[in-house]
Every structure is written in structure tokens, then in C-alpha cells.
Amino acid sequence: MRTIVSIVTKVVCTRCRTVRAIWRAVIALVATCGFAAAVSAQTTVTLSTPGTEINADLTIRGGSSGWTDFSGSDVLASKVSSSASYTRRIMMKFNTEDFIPANAVIQSAQLYLVLRGAGSSEGRPLTAYQVTKSFVTGQTNWYCFRSGQHWSSSGGDFGSSYGTTFVDSAVGSTYTFDLTDMVQHAVNGDFGSRFTRLALVDTGGNTSGSYREFYSTRASDPSVRPRLVITYGTSSAPPPSSPPPPPPSTGTTIRVMQWNIHKTRDSDGICNPDLIASIVVAQNAQVVSFNEVNFYSGVCAWTFDMGAKLESLLEQKTGVQWYRQSVNPNGVDNVLLSQFPPVSSSSTLLDYGRGVAQMGIVVNGRTVNLFSTHIEYDVASYRPIQISEALRWMTNFSEPRILMGDFNTWPNTDDYWLVASVYQDAWAMALNAGTASSYNGTGATHGASRFDYAFYSNNGISLKSVTVPDTTTSGVMPSDHDPVVAVFTVQ
């Protein structure tokens, strides 16, 4: 499990045009001499064009296929086997020399690959390694990195490893590989070249189902091809001091919403973020936890960050500023949006491609820590691992805490009680107190199931009410989940 601490930003610039200004704040005025700390702009670049931005993406295979050139294949494959003939590794090279300034400060570098096939449902650990030889597409195989030039060790010459992503069998899903540290070293020239060269190697045990297949840059559908999304600043100066905490709010209540928005695809199959934002406004939510929010992935947000889009829509519809924190393990975010200025924000990655976003806000003079997560659906054995990791990480933050998310489990299961034995289930508590209401009469949020929860600690807050509203608009459901809206009094 890896923790990421970040500054909440308004959003990014693309290589083609500036989407929004990123200036957030900054001024501290003390005594007779004031000073201003400058915040350098951030730029986001997507490297996805074969030949110029992605110089190589191919599979190498051992044994009898060791001399075969797979650079024309429309797939990238990995496999671990006791036989070299069946072992496969993925090799990729990105042109961070021409498209990223030398010594740029890399805030984020995320590689996105779309899964085409899988041998089994197990989570396979694919580890990213820096490749120390400058390999060339069309000339690279298990034995050579260029024509007539052999690897020191058959199967590739590797430097340090830079993180592992667990890849299960969710065909069509986007998997994310965090290459931030590797790209930083590359643009600094630490590898002798400013190109980013990497191998994805299955570092798990030998099993018959270890085969994983991703789309390559030769895939006929451009939306499933690989891409490396890099956000960087142009200054190596240390970040400015954090601004002072915002003044305590004068209110005593907080109205939160938990909602899995299904990538913003409504029941007609239309991507409709405007409808999602309109319902948030209609419910008077001050804090929102969204699940399944695409980040430069999927049909609804292939070229942009849907979390930033929703933030912008909420600002347009409410006329007030919103703040955002997200975690993006596999191209699909958990996003926290708040009308309250954050005093802290961070995120952590959980095993098997999940994460938790955190934001601390001040209400009635008290810091309330908010969390958003989305727990595994397909593989039941992953759920207790992810839930336990999330709960352990949350203990680093003061109470009161509010944990929202799609937990993909029913009430009274063992997975449910991992959380409910530590925190209060808002719907169950409101139902007992007579302050729960639901348009469907059951509190279900996904068909007949109650998968979406708002859990909370009693220390410093008390629950007023919980609602599961009817979000159907003109016969259209904005998501396959219903939201949960909870109101708390902060003491």
C-alpha cells in the first residue's frame, strides 16, 4: 500500500491548450513586510502517438520465439512460466526527451493500458523496470536490443523497479502504472538518456493463468491504445509554504452525498455529466464522494479528467468555488468535491488496483476528515484486504471521520462488519432513529442491493438524517446506482 500526499488543484493544462488557470492561492501578509509566494504553472502532456511520442511498444518472448520480432502485433503480452518459450515481457519507450523539458518537476506520470485478455481471474503483479539499453522497435527481441547487439542477460537488461500494479481479468478496463519517479529520473538525465524506457514484467509465481494481454499502439480502436499522461511544472524550486487554514465556518451542519456515477453514463447509454451535477445541486450537497469517475479513460472521458469537468459544472451551477481531491489507481477515480476549503488532502493506493481519497475540512471550528473509496466487486477475496488497508490508513487522521464509498457488499456480511464494527452505518442508524427515507422504501442503492454507504465516527459529530432520493429525470436514470445523502451536526 502506498500513500500519496497532494495539494488540491483546480486542474490541468493540456499540451494543446490551457484548460483552466491553476493559480490557487497564496499570500501571507505579516507585520510591516509582506511577501508573496509564486506558484508555478502545471502542464499535462499525453504521449500516445506511435513513432514520435511512443517510440517502441512490443512483446519479447523467450525460447523458440526468442528471435521473433513482435513489434507489428496489436497486443502487448506478459506471462511468467517455467519454460522460457512461454515467458513474455512488455517493452515500451516514450519520448520524454522532446516532449518534456529537461529537469522539469514531474508531479505525476501515469501509464494507462487497456486489458484485452487474461488467463485467469487472479491478480497478477506487473512490475515496471527501467531498461538500461536503448532498444529499437523492429530490432528488439528476447536476445537483442538492436540488430546484432545482445542484451547482457537474455530477456532484457533492467535497472531499478518503479512500482507494481496488480492486473486481474477485467477485460476492457484500464490499468494504471505509476511511473512518476522513473520519468523524473529520465528527464533529469539520470539514465544517460532522457527517453523513458521500461519493461513490464510479471513478478508473480508461475501459474497457468498468468497470461495478460493489453492493446498496443497498433490496435484499430485508438481509444484503447497505450498512453502516458505526464503532469509537470517548470521550476525546481521547493513548493510554497501552505496557506493558513481557512477560518472556521459559521454553520454547524454538513450535508454529504455518496454516489457511484457509472462513468456518467445514464440509462440510455449517454455520457451525461451535466445531469449528474444538476442532481448534486438539487440535493444541496456540500460534500460529494463520487465513484467510477474516468480520468483520461473510457468512452466518457478519454481525453480529459471527468472529475475536473464535474467540479467545473458544480461551480457554474452553484456560483461558488468547489475543491477537489481524487485517487486514480486504474484510470477510474474516487473523487471528493467540497464547498469547504480543505485544510489537508491526500490519497493512498490499496492492493489490487483500488484507492482512498482524503480531505480535511473545518465545520463549526472542528476538522472533519472525509474519505472516498470503491472496493472490489469481481474478486470477493480482495474485499477484506482492501477494507482492512483503508481502515488502517484512516487512523492516521483525527476524528471525526466520515467514510463514503461503494463497498460492493451487502449489510451483515463479514466485509460489512469489518467497517461497521468500527464506524456507524448512517442509513442503519437513521432508520433506527426514524430519520431515514428512501424513494424505494428499502434504502437500496444498486438494484435491490445496498452497496453504497456513509460510515462515520461518533466523536464530534451526530447524525441528523439520511435520504436515498429518486434521481430519475424524464424517465432517465443518471447512473445504475442511487446516491446516499446524509446530514450531520458538527459539535
N, C-alpha and C positions, 0 to 999 in steps of 0.2 A: 504494500500500500504506500502511495507516495503523495505527499501534501504539497500543494501549490498555493502560495500566498500572492495575491494580486491586488492592484489598485483598480477600483471600479472606473471604467472609461465610458465615454459616450458612444464611441465606435470608431471604425476604421476608415482608412483611405484605401482605395484600390490602385493598381498600377495604372489604370486608365483614367480615373478621375477621382477627385476628392468627394467623398460621400457626405461627410459631416466634419465639422471642426472638432478637434479633440481637446481643446483647451478646457480645463475643468476648474480651475480654481487656483488660486494660490495666494494670497497676500497676507503677510503678517506685518502689522504696524506696531512697533513697540517704542515707547518713550519718545525722544525728540528725533531719533534717526530711524526711519523706516527702511525696509528693504523688500524687494520682490524677487521671488524665485521663479525662474523661467522653466516652463515645461516644454521639452522638445516634441515636435510633431511625430506621429507614428505613421508608417506606411505599411499597407498589406499588399503583398505580391503573390500571385498564384502562378506557379510553374507547372504547366501542363502540356505545352506544345511539343510534340515529338521532334527530335532533331536539334532544335535550338535551345529549348528550356529543359527538356529531358533528353539527355544525350545517349542514354542507354537504359533499357529495361528488358531483362531477359532471364530465362531459366538456365542454370547449368545442371547437368545430370552426370552421375558417375558411371563407372563400369563400362559396359559395351556401348553406352551412348556418350562416353566421355569426350569424344571428338566432334560430337554433333553440334551444329550451330542452331540454337532455338530462337534467335533474335527476330525471326519473322512470325513467331507464334502470337496468337491473340490472347494467350493466357500466360500468367506467371505462376509457377507451382513450387510448393515446398513439400518435403517429405523426409522423414527420418526412417532409416531401415538398416537392418544388419547387413544387407547387401548393398554395395556401392552402386550397383546397376539401377537400384530403385530410389536412391537418395537424390533429392533435388534441393536446390537453393536459388533464391531470387537475388539478382544483382541489379542495382539501379545507380545511375549517375545524373546529378542535377547541376545545371549551370548557374551556380551561385556566384561565380566569378563575374559574369557580365551583367547579372540582373540584381545583385545585392551589393551595395557599396562596401569597400574594404573596411574592416573594423567597425561595421555597423553593430549596434547593440540589438541583439536578437531577443525580442520579448517572447516570441512563440514561433515554432516551426513544426507543423503537423502534416504528416504524410497520410493521405487518405487512399485506401484501396477497397474496391468493391468485390465481395466474395462471389465467385461463380460456381464453385463446387466444393464439397467436403466429403471426406471418407467416413466420418462418424460424427456424433454429436459432442464428443469430448472437447474440452477447451485445450487447444494446442498452443504452447508458448513459443511465439515467434520473436526472436531477439534480433535487434538491429546492431550490426557491427560496422565499424569504419573499415573500408577496404584500402589497403596500403599501396596497391598497384593501380596505375591508370589504365583500366581496361577499356576496350573499344568495341562498340556494337558491330556485329558481323564477324568479329575475330575472337570472341571470348567463348571459352568452353571450360570443362572441368579441369583441363590440363594447362591451358594457355590463357593469358590475359590479352595478348596480341599475337598476331601471326608469327610463329617461330619463337615466341618468348614465353617461357613456362612460369607458372606460379611456383613459389618456393615449396609450397605444400599443395598437392592436388586438391581441388575443391575451393581454392581461394586463399589469399593472404590477408588476414584480418588483424586490425588493431583492437582498440578498446570497444566494449559493448556500451550501448546507449539506450537501455530500457527494453522491456518485454511487453508485448501485447498478447493477450490470450484470445485466440480465434476459435470460435465454436462452429456451428453448422448453419448459421443464419444466412442462407444464400440470398443474395440481393442486398444485404446490409453492408454499410460502410464501416470499415475498421480503421482505427486511428493509431498511428505510431508517432510518439513524441520525439522529435529529432532536434529539439531546441539546442541542447548542449553540443551535439555534433555539428550543426550548422554554424553555431558561434565559433567553434574551433576552426571550421573550414574558412569562414570569411576573415578570420584573423590571420590566416596563412599558417596555422599551426601544423597542418598536414603536408606542407610543402606545395600544395595546390589549393586554390580557393574553390575548386569544384567539390561538391558533396558526393562522395562515393560510398555506397553502403551495400551490405548484404543482409537479407532477412533469412535467418537460419532457425529451423525448428530445434530447440534445445531440450525438448522433452524426451521421454523414453520411447523405445521402439515399439510401436503398436501398429496393427494392420489398418487402423483408421486414421493415421496421422496425415494423410494427403490433404492439402489445402490448395485451392486454385483460385487466383484472382484475375480480373480482366487486365490486359496490358494496354499500351498506347495504340495497339493495332485493333482494338475492339471496334466493331462497326458503330456502336452507340457511343457517341462522345461523352454522354453523361456518366458512364461507368468507368472511364479511363482514369489512371492514376493522376494525382496532383499533389504538389507540395505547397502548402499555404504558409507564408512566412510574414510575420509582423515584426518590424524593426524600427528603431529610432536612429538618428544620425549623430547623436552625441554620446560620448563615452563617459561624460561627467556623471557623478553619483546622483541618484534621484533627489528631488527637493524634499525638504522636511514635510511631514504630514501636516495638513492644516489643522487648526484646533478643532476639537469636537464641536458639532453644531449645538446651539442652545437647546435645552430640553423643550419638548413640545408641551403645549398648554393642555392638550387633550388627555383623557385618561383611558381611552379605549383604542383598540386596534382591530381592524376588520381584515382578515386574511382569506385568501382563496387558494385551494389546491385544485389543479386541473391538468390532466393528460390531454393535450390538444391534438394528438394524432397527426403531427406534422402540419396542422391547419387544414387538413383535408376533410371536407364536410361529407354528409351522407350522399350527396350527388357526385362525389369524387372530385370536387372542385377545391383548389387551394384558396382559402378564404380567410387570411389573417385579419382583414378588416372586421369581419363578423366576430371573430374571437375577441378583438379589442373592444368592440361595441358592447359585448356581453359583460366583460370585466367592468366597464364603466357603468352599465346598468345595475350591476350588483354593488356598486360603491366600494369596491375592494381597494384597500390602501396598500396591501402587500399581496403579491401573486407568486405562487410556485407553479411553474409550467414544466411538464414533462413532454418528451418527444418533440423537441424544437430543433429543426435541422440547422446545422452550421456548415455552409458551403457543401451541402449534400442533399440527395433526394430530389424528386421532381419539383417540390415546392420551394427549394432554396439552393439550387445547385451553385449559383453564382454569388450568393450573399449570405449574411448572417440573419436568420429569421428572428432571433432574439432581439437584435438591434432594430429590425423592422417593427416588431411589436412594441418595443419601447417608444419608437418614434410615433406610432399610431396612438398610443395612450397619451402621449404628450399633446398631440394635435386635438384629441377628443376631450381632454380634461383641462387643457390650458395651464397645466402645472408640470414641473420637472419631475421625471422619474429617474431612478437609479437602478443599475443592473449588475448582477453577478451571476456567472454561469460556470458550469463544468462540462467539458466536451470530450468524453473518452472515445467515442466512435462516430464522430460526425453528427451525433444527436445529443443536444444539450438538455441538462436540467437548468432552468433559469429562474432566478429570483428577481422580481421587479418590485420596487418600493417607492412610495411617495416620501418616505422618511429618508433624510440623508444618512448614509451609512457611517458608522464610526469604525467599522472593521469589515473586511471581506476576504474570503479565502475559499479554497476548494481542496478536495482530496480525491484521489483515484482509488477505487476498490478493485479487488480481484475480479477477473472475468469481464472486464470492459464496462464497468459502471463507475459512478462517482457521486459526490455530495458537494453542493454549493452552500456557502455560508455567508450570512450578512448580519452584522450587529447594528441595531437602530436604537435610538433613545425615544422612549414614550413615557410621559409623566415623570421625567427625571431619572428613569431606570433604563438600563441597557437590556434589550430583549434580543437574544440570539436566535436567528431564523435559519432553517436548513431545508434544502430540497434534494430529493433523491428519487431514483427509479430502480427498483430491484428486479432481478432476473425473472423472466416468465418461463422460458423453454426448459431450462435445466433446474429442476427443483433442488438439487443438492447444492447449487450455488447460493441459494437464497439465505440460509443461515450464516454462511460465511460472510456475505456482503453486509447483512444486517449487523452482525457482531462487529465487523470492522467499522461500520458507520457509528455505532453506539460508542465504541471505544474512543474514536476520534472526537466525538462531540463533547466528551468530558473535559476537553481542553478549554472549553468555553463556559463562561459563567451562566448561572440560571438567572432568570427563567429562559427556557429553551422551547421553541416550537418546531417540531419536525414534521414536514409535509412530504407527501410523495405517493406514487403508485407502487404499492408493495407486492402486487400480484399474488396475494394470498387472502384467504377468507378469514373472518373473525374466528377466534378459538382454535386456530391451527397452532402447531408448535412454532412456526415462523412468526405468527402474530404475537404470541406470548413473549417472544424474545424482546419485543418492543413494549407491549402492554404491561409487562411486569415491572417496567422501569418508568414509563410515561403513561399519562392518561389518554385514553382514546376519546377525542372530543365528541364524536357522534354518540357513543355509548353513554358518556356522562350526561350529555344534554338530553338524551332520550329518558334517562332515569330521572332527570330533574323536570321533565315536561317542557323543555325549551328546544326540542328538536323538531324540524319539519322537513318534509320531503314530498315533492310532487308525485313520486311513485309509491309513497306510503311505506317504503322499506329502507330508504337510505342507500339503496344500491347505486353504484356509480358506473358499472360496466355490465350491461345486460341485467341479469339477476344477481350479479356479484357485487359485493362491496370491497373493491380493491384499493380505493383512494382514501387516504387517512390524513387527519391532522392530529398529531400527538403533542402533548405539552407537559411540562413540569409545573407543579403547583406553586413552587416557590416564587412569589412576587406577582403572579397573575391568577385570575379566576375566570372561568368560562361563563359567558352570558347566554349564548345561543349558537346553534348550528343549523344550516339550511343546505339541502340539496335541491337547487332550483331547476325548473324546466327551462332549458336553453333553446328549445325548438323555435325556429323563426321561419314563418311562411312555409311550414312543413319540412324544413331542412334542419337536421341536427348538425351543429358545427363540428362535432367530434364524436367518436364512438364511446367516449367517457363523459360522465356528468361531473361538474365541479362540486366541491365541498366548500362552503363559506362559513367561517367560524368567527365569532366576535368575542374578544377577551377584554376584561378590565385589568389595567396595569396599576398595581397598588404602590 
